[in-house]
Amino acid sequence: MDVVSGKWKSLILWELANYGTRRFGELRRGLPGVSEKMLIQHLREMEEDGLVHREVYREVPPRVEYSLTEHGTSLNEALRSLGTWGTARCERLAAEESLVS
């Protein structure tokens, strides 16, 4: 659970799985509400855990791209059923709320 702890890690996994390789700015735009500091911290932790690959291109200006590793892809697959459960739960709660209103 330490590997996916934190509010943004599962969303980073989802973003990279759905859109492929992303630059830092693209990730930040795809995750509204995340601070630059928190995104950097989570990406570093995920890189250390072998979930994310960070590719630095020696250009001016420097370009850095992030992508999922095989390990990150397999974790994302394992989390898919949890996402399905969460979606069903949100739908159930919305239906219950509409009955009360």
KEFI-531619 format. One record per atom (N, C-alpha, C): chain; x, y, z. Coordinates in steps of 0.001 Angstrom, whole numbers, always signed. Layout:
<recs>
+------+---------+---------+---------+
: unit :    east :   north :      up :
+------+---------+---------+---------+
:    A :       X :       Y :       Z :
...
+------+---------+---------+---------+
</recs>
This chain:
<recs>
+------+---------+---------+---------+
: unit :    east :   north :      up :
+------+---------+---------+---------+
:    A :    +820 :   -1196 :      +0 :
:    A :      +0 :      +0 :      +0 :
:    A :    +863 :   +1258 :      +0 :
:    A :   +2101 :   +1159 :    +493 :
:    A :   +2985 :   +2326 :    +489 :
:    A :   +3251 :   +2831 :    -930 :
:    A :   +3246 :   +1920 :   -1875 :
:    A :   +3566 :   +2274 :   -3257 :
:    A :   +2499 :   +3197 :   -3848 :
:    A :   +1253 :   +3050 :   -3435 :
:    A :    +175 :   +3880 :   -3984 :
:    A :    -398 :   +4848 :   -2959 :
:    A :    +272 :   +4992 :   -1817 :
:    A :    -241 :   +5930 :    -816 :
:    A :     -80 :   +7351 :   -1332 :
:    A :    -975 :   +8182 :    -943 :
:    A :    -956 :   +9566 :   -1407 :
:    A :   -2117 :   +9801 :   -2355 :
:    A :   -2645 :  +10971 :   -2286 :
:    A :   -3837 :  +11325 :   -3050 :
:    A :   -3633 :  +11243 :   -4559 :
:    A :   -2432 :  +11524 :   -5037 :
:    A :   -2217 :  +11714 :   -6468 :
:    A :   -1622 :  +10518 :   -7202 :
:    A :   -1050 :   +9565 :   -6496 :
:    A :    -327 :   +8486 :   -7183 :
:    A :   -1208 :   +7659 :   -8106 :
:    A :   -2386 :   +7277 :   -7641 :
:    A :   -3263 :   +6483 :   -8508 :
:    A :   -3721 :   +7306 :   -9704 :
:    A :   -3895 :   +8605 :   -9510 :
:    A :   -4295 :   +9468 :  -10623 :
:    A :   -3151 :   +9654 :  -11624 :
:    A :   -1918 :   +9702 :  -11129 :
:    A :    -751 :   +9764 :  -12021 :
:    A :    -673 :   +8479 :  -12838 :
:    A :    -869 :   +7331 :  -12184 :
:    A :    -873 :   +6049 :  -12902 :
:    A :   -1933 :   +6056 :  -13993 :
:    A :   -3120 :   +6520 :  -13654 :
:    A :   -4222 :   +6554 :  -14616 :
:    A :   -3888 :   +7474 :  -15786 :
:    A :   -3365 :   +8642 :  -15488 :
:    A :   -3024 :   +9626 :  -16526 :
:    A :   -1991 :   +9050 :  -17504 :
:    A :    -951 :   +8409 :  -16965 :
:    A :     +90 :   +7842 :  -17829 :
:    A :    -416 :   +6627 :  -18604 :
:    A :   -1291 :   +5851 :  -17987 :
:    A :   -1845 :   +4683 :  -18675 :
:    A :   -2760 :   +5104 :  -19825 :
:    A :   -3537 :   +6150 :  -19623 :
:    A :   -4501 :   +6570 :  -20640 :
:    A :   -3900 :   +7431 :  -21737 :
:    A :   -2884 :   +8218 :  -21404 :
:    A :   -2340 :   +9156 :  -22381 :
:    A :    -906 :   +8850 :  -22791 :
:    A :    -299 :   +7841 :  -22190 :
:    A :   +1065 :   +7471 :  -22556 :
:    A :   +2083 :   +8444 :  -21984 :
:    A :   +3208 :   +8515 :  -22621 :
:    A :   +4309 :   +9358 :  -22171 :
:    A :   +3855 :  +10808 :  -22090 :
:    A :   +4163 :  +11443 :  -20955 :
:    A :   +3732 :  +12824 :  -20725 :
:    A :   +4881 :  +13649 :  -20179 :
:    A :   +4917 :  +14895 :  -20573 :
:    A :   +5853 :  +15846 :  -19985 :
:    A :   +5256 :  +16348 :  -18677 :
:    A :   +6106 :  +16948 :  -17839 :
:    A :   +5668 :  +17394 :  -16520 :
:    A :   +4459 :  +18332 :  -16623 :
:    A :   +4532 :  +19314 :  -17504 :
:    A :   +3442 :  +20273 :  -17653 :
:    A :   +2139 :  +19618 :  -18086 :
:    A :   +2235 :  +18610 :  -18950 :
:    A :   +1042 :  +17884 :  -19387 :
:    A :    +418 :  +17128 :  -18229 :
:    A :   +1271 :  +16509 :  -17405 :
:    A :    +769 :  +15811 :  -16221 :
:    A :     +71 :  +16793 :  -15274 :
:    A :    +688 :  +17921 :  -15061 :
:    A :    +123 :  +18907 :  -14139 :
:    A :   -1232 :  +19417 :  -14645 :
:    A :   -1346 :  +19669 :  -15932 :
:    A :   -2626 :  +20109 :  -16495 :
:    A :   -3679 :  +19003 :  -16429 :
:    A :   -3240 :  +17761 :  -16535 :
:    A :   -4162 :  +16626 :  -16484 :
:    A :   -4626 :  +16284 :  -15084 :
:    A :   -4005 :  +16889 :  -14085 :
:    A :   -4349 :  +16627 :  -12687 :
:    A :   -4682 :  +17941 :  -11979 :
:    A :   -5833 :  +18524 :  -12282 :
:    A :   -6177 :  +19812 :  -11679 :
:    A :   -6175 :  +19722 :  -10155 :
:    A :   -5557 :  +20705 :   -9528 :
:    A :   -5521 :  +20749 :   -8070 :
:    A :   -4205 :  +20284 :   -7470 :
:    A :   -3389 :  +19575 :   -8235 :
:    A :   -2114 :  +19108 :   -7696 :
:    A :   -1117 :  +20270 :   -7718 :
:    A :    -370 :  +20403 :   -6637 :
:    A :    +662 :  +21438 :   -6619 :
:    A :   +1912 :  +20903 :   -7302 :
:    A :   +2740 :  +21815 :   -7762 :
:    A :   +3992 :  +21422 :   -8414 :
:    A :   +4854 :  +20609 :   -7455 :
:    A :   +4942 :  +21051 :   -6219 :
:    A :   +5748 :  +20358 :   -5214 :
:    A :   +5257 :  +18929 :   -4989 :
:    A :   +3946 :  +18748 :   -4864 :
:    A :   +3391 :  +17422 :   -4611 :
:    A :   +3582 :  +16510 :   -5815 :
:    A :   +3411 :  +17044 :   -7025 :
:    A :   +3596 :  +16233 :   -8227 :
:    A :   +5045 :  +15778 :   -8344 :
:    A :   +5978 :  +16686 :   -8100 :
:    A :   +7403 :  +16325 :   -8139 :
:    A :   +7705 :  +15245 :   -7115 :
:    A :   +7197 :  +15414 :   -5889 :
:    A :   +7442 :  +14442 :   -4817 :
:    A :   +6902 :  +13066 :   -5187 :
:    A :   +5664 :  +13021 :   -5671 :
:    A :   +5064 :  +11727 :   -6029 :
:    A :   +5788 :  +11084 :   -7204 :
:    A :   +6153 :  +11867 :   -8199 :
:    A :   +6871 :  +11298 :   -9340 :
:    A :   +8227 :  +10729 :   -8911 :
:    A :   +8932 :  +11417 :   -8029 :
:    A :  +10214 :  +10899 :   -7530 :
:    A :  +10020 :   +9591 :   -6773 :
:    A :   +9011 :   +9542 :   -5902 :
:    A :   +8740 :   +8313 :   -5148 :
:    A :   +8370 :   +7178 :   -6090 :
:    A :   +7562 :   +7472 :   -7089 :
:    A :   +7140 :   +6443 :   -8031 :
:    A :   +8303 :   +5964 :   -8895 :
:    A :   +9218 :   +6857 :   -9191 :
:    A :  +10424 :   +6469 :   -9929 :
:    A :  +11285 :   +5551 :   -9059 :
:    A :  +11446 :   +5894 :   -7791 :
:    A :  +12225 :   +5051 :   -6867 :
:    A :  +11594 :   +3674 :   -6701 :
:    A :  +10255 :   +3618 :   -6741 :
:    A :   +9542 :   +2347 :   -6589 :
:    A :   +9472 :   +1543 :   -7893 :
:    A :  +10018 :   +2114 :   -8971 :
:    A :  +10049 :   +1406 :  -10250 :
:    A :   +8749 :   +1441 :  -11020 :
:    A :   +7858 :   +2384 :  -10694 :
:    A :   +6574 :   +2481 :  -11382 :
:    A :   +6626 :   +3405 :  -12588 :
:    A :   +7483 :   +4410 :  -12503 :
:    A :   +7559 :   +5447 :  -13521 :
:    A :   +8987 :   +5552 :  -14029 :
:    A :   +9114 :   +5725 :  -15338 :
:    A :  +10420 :   +5962 :  -15951 :
:    A :  +10515 :   +7444 :  -16276 :
:    A :  +11631 :   +8048 :  -15897 :
:    A :  +11876 :   +9467 :  -16163 :
:    A :  +12985 :   +9565 :  -17207 :
:    A :  +12663 :  +10157 :  -18341 :
:    A :  +13631 :  +10310 :  -19428 :
:    A :  +13979 :  +11789 :  -19564 :
:    A :  +15266 :  +12101 :  -19422 :
:    A :  +15745 :  +13482 :  -19541 :
:    A :  +16438 :  +13626 :  -20883 :
:    A :  +15992 :  +14598 :  -21667 :
:    A :  +16596 :  +14887 :  -22962 :
:    A :  +17497 :  +16099 :  -22802 :
:    A :  +18712 :  +15952 :  -23207 :
:    A :  +19705 :  +17026 :  -23083 :
:    A :  +19509 :  +18034 :  -24212 :
:    A :  +18529 :  +18881 :  -24040 :
:    A :  +18195 :  +19907 :  -25020 :
:    A :  +18129 :  +21247 :  -24313 :
:    A :  +18016 :  +22291 :  -25097 :
:    A :  +17790 :  +23620 :  -24538 :
:    A :  +16479 :  +24121 :  -25126 :
:    A :  +15465 :  +24335 :  -24313 :
:    A :  +15385 :  +24059 :  -22879 :
:    A :  +15294 :  +22551 :  -22621 :
:    A :  +15674 :  +22122 :  -21415 :
:    A :  +15646 :  +20695 :  -21096 :
:    A :  +14221 :  +20139 :  -21198 :
:    A :  +14126 :  +18904 :  -21632 :
:    A :  +12825 :  +18236 :  -21760 :
:    A :  +12872 :  +16962 :  -20927 :
:    A :  +11846 :  +16757 :  -20109 :
:    A :  +11742 :  +15560 :  -19271 :
:    A :  +10391 :  +14918 :  -19554 :
:    A :  +10406 :  +13620 :  -19791 :
:    A :   +9169 :  +12886 :  -20050 :
:    A :   +9033 :  +11741 :  -19058 :
:    A :   +7791 :  +11456 :  -18710 :
:    A :   +7480 :  +10382 :  -17773 :
:    A :   +6609 :   +9352 :  -18470 :
:    A :   +6872 :   +8087 :  -18175 :
:    A :   +6068 :   +7002 :  -18725 :
:    A :   +5995 :   +5892 :  -17689 :
:    A :   +5031 :   +5008 :  -17862 :
:    A :   +4899 :   +3872 :  -16957 :
:    A :   +5909 :   +2790 :  -17319 :
:    A :   +6459 :   +2178 :  -16304 :
:    A :   +7287 :    +991 :  -16511 :
:    A :   +6360 :    -219 :  -16597 :
:    A :   +6919 :   -1366 :  -16877 :
:    A :   +6126 :   -2597 :  -16891 :
:    A :   +5502 :   -2829 :  -15518 :
:    A :   +6264 :   -2541 :  -14475 :
:    A :   +5778 :   -2688 :  -13094 :
:    A :   +4613 :   -1714 :  -12831 :
:    A :   +4732 :    -495 :  -13315 :
:    A :   +3662 :    +490 :  -13153 :
:    A :   +2403 :     +92 :  -13908 :
:    A :   +2583 :    -457 :  -15101 :
:    A :   +1440 :    -922 :  -15893 :
:    A :    +727 :   -2060 :  -15178 :
:    A :   +1491 :   -2994 :  -14606 :
:    A :    +854 :   -4123 :  -13909 :
:    A :    +129 :   -3654 :  -12646 :
:    A :    +675 :   -2658 :  -11957 :
:    A :     -16 :   -2101 :  -10784 :
:    A :   -1306 :   -1425 :  -11221 :
:    A :   -1270 :    -699 :  -12313 :
:    A :   -2471 :     -34 :  -12810 :
:    A :   -3555 :   -1059 :  -13139 :
:    A :   -3161 :   -2179 :  -13720 :
:    A :   -4122 :   -3250 :  -14018 :
:    A :   -4728 :   -3809 :  -12735 :
:    A :   -3893 :   -3965 :  -11705 :
:    A :   -4389 :   -4478 :  -10427 :
:    A :   -5379 :   -3501 :   -9788 :
:    A :   -5195 :   -2210 :  -10010 :
:    A :   -6077 :   -1195 :   -9434 :
:    A :   -7371 :   -1007 :  -10231 :
:    A :   -7414 :   -1553 :  -11445 :
:    A :   -8595 :   -1366 :  -12305 :
:    A :   -9879 :   -1831 :  -11624 :
:    A :   -9865 :   -2974 :  -10966 :
:    A :  -11085 :   -3474 :  -10315 :
:    A :  -11501 :   -2564 :   -9157 :
:    A :  -10539 :   -1964 :   -8484 :
:    A :  -10860 :   -1007 :   -7430 :
:    A :  -11548 :    +222 :   -8025 :
:    A :  -11088 :    +670 :   -9176 :
:    A :  -11725 :   +1797 :   -9861 :
:    A :  -13157 :   +1468 :  -10268 :
:    A :  -13371 :    +252 :  -10745 :
:    A :  -14715 :    -188 :  -11112 :
:    A :  -15626 :    -184 :   -9894 :
:    A :  -15102 :    -669 :   -8779 :
:    A :  -15864 :    -670 :   -7533 :
:    A :  -16210 :    +761 :   -7115 :
:    A :  -15248 :   +1674 :   -7209 :
:    A :  -15471 :   +3067 :   -6830 :
:    A :  -16526 :   +3736 :   -7695 :
:    A :  -16498 :   +3454 :   -8986 :
:    A :  -17498 :   +4015 :   -9898 :
:    A :  -18892 :   +3515 :   -9534 :
:    A :  -19012 :   +2226 :   -9270 :
:    A :  -20304 :   +1647 :   -8886 :
:    A :  -20792 :   +2244 :   -7562 :
:    A :  -19879 :   +2470 :   -6637 :
:    A :  -20238 :   +3062 :   -5343 :
:    A :  -20756 :   +4483 :   -5526 :
:    A :  -20081 :   +5276 :   -6350 :
:    A :  -20522 :   +6654 :   -6615 :
:    A :  -21915 :   +6660 :   -7237 :
:    A :  -22155 :   +5744 :   -8163 :
:    A :  -23469 :   +5660 :   -8801 :
:    A :  -24539 :   +5270 :   -7787 :
:    A :  -24223 :   +4328 :   -6909 :
:    A :  -25166 :   +3899 :   -5878 :
:    A :  -25496 :   +5045 :   -4927 :
:    A :  -24462 :   +5768 :   -4485 :
:    A :  -24684 :   +6888 :   -3578 :
:    A :  -25511 :   +7993 :   -4232 :
:    A :  -25253 :   +8257 :   -5498 :
:    A :  -26014 :   +9274 :   -6230 :
:    A :  -27482 :   +8852 :   -6353 :
:    A :  -27712 :   +7572 :   -6612 :
:    A :  -29087 :   +7068 :   -6729 :
:    A :  -29795 :   +7178 :   -5378 :
:    A :  -29112 :   +6830 :   -4283 :
:    A :  -29706 :   +6930 :   -2953 :
:    A :  -30015 :   +8378 :   -2603 :
:    A :  -29136 :   +9289 :   -2988 :
:    A :  -29345 :  +10701 :   -2701 :
:    A :  -30537 :  +11245 :   -3465 :
:    A :  -30725 :  +10797 :   -4701 :
:    A :  -31859 :  +11281 :   -5487 :
:    A :  -33177 :  +10767 :   -4923 :
:    A :  -33170 :   +9606 :   -4268 :
:    A :  -34378 :   +9086 :   -3642 :
:    A :  -34753 :   +9903 :   -2401 :
:    A :  -33748 :  +10390 :   -1693 :
:    A :  -33973 :  +11166 :    -475 :
:    A :  -34445 :  +12572 :    -824 :
:    A :  -33966 :  +13130 :   -1927 :
:    A :  -34287 :  +14511 :   -2299 :
:    A :  -35682 :  +14707 :   -2763 :
+------+---------+---------+---------+
</recs>
